């Protein structure tokens, strides 16, 4: 049985883990938990080093003077900047290696987007993201978008969704989780930032749990299997390329929110878990897929200057 190991704790609504330069792992703290006296606040982007579990640093906060940030996910882009989906700012925030923050994507056809949740880049730097804020089963206004990097064009791929959430892109397809219907959609890429032909890739097990459950953040392994953090049931479910469920990995908390691969051999699963406010690590058999523009592949990534000096052994 796979055993979760505690990596970081006392994180306020942790989400969006991602590999950062020089052995650091980043995550977001989405919301301030007023009933817990923890050092992390909503809007914080925090870093924990692989060699120093349980020692976490706040790198920056996405809030402005007027808006409380609600970050949900992170991804490094082709320009060396960090991109943050922020449901409070209702934008994708671009953070330069100098720490300058700006709203990068916040409108579609002149109208402000709902509030983005997750994002991913393809090999050419085109960006795909989900935009769920305010959507529900009774009000399915969530959408999936694609952004063409070379032209700055934004395309709506799918709309009318009940809280679209995690998103992945690989091998000519985009995958998006729709939390409140318990399913994952797949789309065919037909051009830079463009995808069509939505089909149901898989539906997650219905465990007849009374509380809110459904697929949240996701990650690929090298073989193309998809690891799905499943909110409300305490599992990361693993699906093969055909959408068949092949494994359920217990996380040690009931509300896992997102997942990514990292570690020296890239065979460690990092899982953010909402209810205990933790990140756990789980060793798996197949190494993870290295995301495009992953800082671990760069010896001198520009964003290194935003992080503390790596701990010295």
C-alpha positions in Angstrom: 0.0 0.0 0.0 1.3 3.5 -0.9 1.9 5.6 2.2 1.5 9.4 2.1 4.4 11.3 3.7 3.8 14.8 5.1 5.8 17.4 3.2 4.2 20.8 4.3 1.5 21.8 6.8 -0.6 24.7 8.1 -1.4 25.9 4.6 -4.6 27.8 4.2 -6.7 25.9 1.5 -3.6 24.6 -0.4 -3.9 24.1 -4.1 -1.8 24.1 -7.3 1.5 22.4 -6.5 4.2 22.9 -9.2 7.9 22.2 -9.6 10.0 25.4 -9.2 13.7 26.0 -9.8 16.5 24.7 -7.7 14.6 22.0 -5.8 11.8 24.2 -4.6 8.1 23.2 -4.8 5.5 26.0 -5.0 1.8 25.9 -4.1 -1.0 28.4 -3.6 -3.1 29.2 -0.5 -6.5 30.0 -1.8 -8.4 31.3 1.2 -7.7 32.6 4.7 -9.0 30.3 7.3 -10.2 32.6 10.1 -10.8 29.8 12.5 -7.1 28.6 12.4 -4.1 30.5 13.7 -1.8 29.6 10.8 1.0 31.7 9.3 -0.3 31.4 5.7 -3.1 33.6 4.3 -5.4 33.5 1.3 -3.5 34.7 -1.7 -0.1 33.4 -0.5 2.2 31.6 -2.9 4.5 29.5 -0.8 7.7 27.4 -1.4 9.0 24.3 0.3 12.4 22.8 -0.6 12.7 19.1 -1.3 15.6 18.8 1.1 13.7 20.7 3.9 10.2 19.3 4.2 8.0 21.2 6.7 9.9 24.4 6.3 7.7 26.7 4.2 8.4 30.2 2.9 5.8 32.8 1.6 7.1 34.1 -1.7 4.4 36.7 -2.6 0.7 37.3 -2.3 -1.7 37.9 -5.2 -4.0 40.3 -3.4 -4.2 44.0 -4.4 -5.3 47.0 -2.3 -8.9 46.5 -3.5 -9.1 42.8 -4.2 -8.4 39.7 -2.0 -6.6 37.2 -4.1 -8.0 33.6 -4.4 -5.2 31.8 -6.3 -5.9 28.3 -7.4 -3.1 27.0 -9.7 0.4 27.8 -11.0 2.3 27.1 -14.2 5.6 28.4 -15.7 5.3 29.8 -19.1 7.6 30.0 -22.2 8.8 33.5 -21.2 10.2 32.4 -17.8 7.4 33.9 -15.9 5.0 32.3 -13.4 1.3 32.3 -14.3 -1.4 32.1 -11.5 -5.1 31.6 -11.9 -6.8 33.8 -9.5 -10.5 33.6 -8.9 -10.6 36.7 -6.7 -8.9 38.9 -9.3 -10.9 37.1 -12.0 -7.7 36.8 -14.1 -4.6 34.9 -14.9 -1.9 36.8 -13.2 1.6 37.0 -14.7 4.5 37.2 -12.3 7.9 38.2 -13.7 11.3 37.0 -12.3 11.5 40.5 -10.8 8.2 40.0 -8.9 6.1 42.3 -11.0 2.4 41.2 -11.1 -0.1 42.0 -13.8 -3.4 40.7 -15.0 -2.5 38.8 -18.1 -5.9 37.3 -19.2 -9.1 38.8 -17.7 -11.5 39.4 -20.6 -13.2 37.4 -23.4 -14.8 39.5 -26.1 -14.8 42.6 -23.9 -16.5 40.9 -20.9 -14.6 39.9 -17.8 -14.2 36.2 -17.3 -15.8 34.4 -14.3 -12.6 33.6 -12.4 -10.1 31.0 -13.6 -9.1 27.9 -11.7 -6.5 25.8 -13.5 -4.1 26.2 -16.4 -1.5 24.4 -18.6 0.8 25.2 -21.4 1.5 23.0 -24.5 4.9 22.5 -26.0 4.5 25.6 -28.2 3.5 27.9 -25.3 -0.2 28.0 -26.0 -2.2 28.2 -22.8 -5.4 26.4 -21.8 -7.4 27.2 -18.7 -10.7 26.6 -17.0 -13.0 29.4 -15.8 -15.6 28.2 -13.3 -16.1 30.8 -10.7 -19.8 31.3 -9.9 -20.9 28.2 -11.8 -23.0 25.4 -10.4 -25.4 22.6 -11.5 -28.3 25.0 -11.5 -26.1 27.7 -13.1 -23.6 26.0 -15.5 -21.8 29.1 -16.8 -18.2 27.7 -16.6 -16.0 27.5 -19.6 -12.7 26.1 -21.0 -10.5 28.5 -23.0 -7.4 28.4 -25.1 -4.9 31.2 -25.7 -2.7 31.4 -28.8 0.7 32.6 -27.6 1.9 34.0 -30.9 -1.1 36.2 -31.6 -2.6 36.8 -28.1 -6.0 35.4 -29.4 -8.4 33.9 -26.9 -10.8 31.1 -27.9 -13.7 29.6 -26.0 -13.5 25.8 -26.4 -16.5 24.7 -24.3 -19.1 26.5 -22.2 -22.2 25.7 -20.1 -20.2 23.7 -17.6 -20.8 23.0 -13.9 -17.5 24.1 -12.4 -14.8 23.1 -14.9 -11.6 22.5 -12.8 -8.3 20.7 -13.5 -6.9 20.8 -17.0 -4.2 19.0 -18.9 -2.8 19.1 -22.5 -0.7 16.5 -24.3 -0.4 14.6 -27.6 -2.9 16.7 -29.4 -5.7 16.6 -26.8 -6.9 18.8 -23.9 -8.5 17.2 -20.8 -10.7 19.2 -18.4 -12.4 18.0 -15.2 -16.0 19.1 -14.6 -16.3 18.7 -10.8 -20.0 18.9 -10.3 -20.9 16.3 -12.9 -18.1 14.0 -11.8 -16.6 13.7 -15.3 -13.6 14.5 -17.4 -13.9 15.9 -20.9 -11.4 15.4 -23.8 -11.0 17.8 -26.8 -9.1 17.5 -30.0 -6.5 20.3 -30.6 -7.2 21.8 -34.1 -4.8 24.8 -34.0 -2.7 26.9 -31.6 -4.9 27.5 -28.6 -7.9 25.9 -30.4 -9.7 22.6 -29.5 -13.0 21.1 -30.5 -15.1 17.9 -30.4 -15.8 17.5 -26.6 -16.3 13.9 -25.6 -16.6 12.3 -22.2 -13.2 10.8 -21.5 -14.3 9.2 -18.2 -16.6 9.4 -15.2 -15.4 9.1 -11.7 -16.8 6.5 -9.3 -19.9 7.5 -7.5 -19.2 6.7 -3.9 -22.6 7.9 -2.7 -21.0 10.4 -0.4 -23.3 13.1 0.9 -20.8 16.0 0.8 -19.4 17.7 -2.3 -17.2 15.4 -4.3 -15.7 15.4 -7.8 -12.5 15.6 -9.9 -10.2 18.5 -9.1 -6.6 19.0 -10.3 -4.8 16.4 -12.5 -1.4 15.3 -13.7 0.0 12.9 -16.4 2.6 10.2 -15.8 5.1 9.3 -18.6 2.9 6.6 -19.9 -0.1 8.9 -20.4 -2.1 7.8 -17.4 -4.0 10.6 -15.7 -3.9 11.1 -11.9 -7.0 12.9 -10.6 -7.2 14.5 -7.2 -10.8 13.7 -6.2 -12.2 16.2 -3.8 -14.4 14.9 -1.0 -13.4 11.2 -1.2 -9.7 11.2 -0.1 -8.3 9.5 -3.3 -6.2 10.2 -6.3 -7.8 8.1 -9.0 -5.6 6.9 -11.9 -7.1 6.4 -15.4 -5.3 4.9 -18.4 -5.2 6.4 -21.9 -8.6 4.8 -22.7 -10.3 6.3 -19.6 -10.3 3.1 -17.6 -9.9 3.4 -13.9 -6.8 1.4 -12.9 -6.0 2.5 -9.3 -7.2 4.6 -6.4 -4.5 6.0 -4.2 -5.5 7.1 -0.6 -4.2 10.6 0.3 -4.8 10.7 4.0 -7.3 13.5 3.9 -10.8 13.7 2.5 -10.4 16.8 0.3 -7.4 16.5 -2.1 -7.4 19.5 -4.4 -4.5 19.1 -6.8 -1.5 16.9 -7.8 1.8 17.2 -9.6 4.9 15.1 -10.1 8.4 16.1 -8.8 11.3 14.9 -6.8 14.8 13.9 -8.0 13.5 11.1 -10.2 10.2 12.7 -10.9 8.4 9.6 -9.5 7.0 11.4 -6.4 3.4 12.6 -6.4 2.8 15.9 -4.5 -0.8 16.2 -3.3 -2.4 19.3 -1.8 -5.1 18.4 0.7 -7.6 21.1 1.8 -9.1 19.8 5.1 -5.8 19.3 7.1 -4.0 22.1 5.2 -1.2 19.9 4.0 0.9 18.7 1.1 1.8 15.0 1.1 4.2 13.0 -1.1 3.5 9.6 -2.4 6.0 7.4 -4.3 4.6 5.9 -7.5 5.8 3.3 -10.0 5.8 5.4 -13.2 7.7 8.7 -13.4 5.6 11.8 -14.1 5.4 13.7 -17.3 7.6 16.8 -17.2 5.5 19.8 -18.1 6.6 22.1 -20.9 8.8 24.9 -19.5 9.3 22.9 -16.3 12.1 24.8 -14.3 13.7 21.5 -13.3 15.1 21.2 -16.9 16.9 24.6 -16.7 20.1 25.0 -14.8 19.6 28.8 -14.5 15.9 29.5 -14.7 15.1 33.3 -14.6 12.5 32.8 -11.8 15.3 31.5 -9.4 15.8 35.1 -8.2 12.3 35.1 -6.7 13.2 32.2 -4.4 15.4 31.9 -1.3 18.8 30.4 -1.7 18.6 26.6 -1.7 19.4 25.1 1.8 23.0 24.0 2.2 23.5 20.5 3.6 
